[in-house]
Amino acid sequence: MSSRFSEFLSTEKIDPRRLLAASRRLERLRPEDRKLRLERRLKKGSDAAAAPAAAEGAEKKAKPHSGRPVTPRLLEQALSGAAISGPQKTRLLRALNNLLTQKKKGEVELRKVF
């Protein structure tokens, strides 16, 4: 039994191993992500000093990278049509759209792939 995801990869001629590499590159933690995690951890430890620091950081909220790339096990589950959680689908879609833009093709929506 093949899934819509595996059919999409075969029609677009995308090697699943490229998804692993693209996801690893996209989801890797960057220095600004580590800085956000450190600030969150320090803020959690000291509630008294959190109020002034929270006012400063409120103006620049950037969504950090997850640090969790697509794994070979997740890729096998997606290709076989097994149940996958929402964040896992999002990571797969992000890597897939990255590869499609490299091929100069349009990005796809989540509903079309899963």
Secondary structure by P-SEA (a helix, b strand, c coil): cccaaaaaaaaacccaaaaaaaaaaaacccaaaaaaaaaaaaaaacccaaaaaaaaaccbbbbbbccccccaaaaaaaaacccccaaaaaaaaaaaaaaaaaacbbbbcccccc
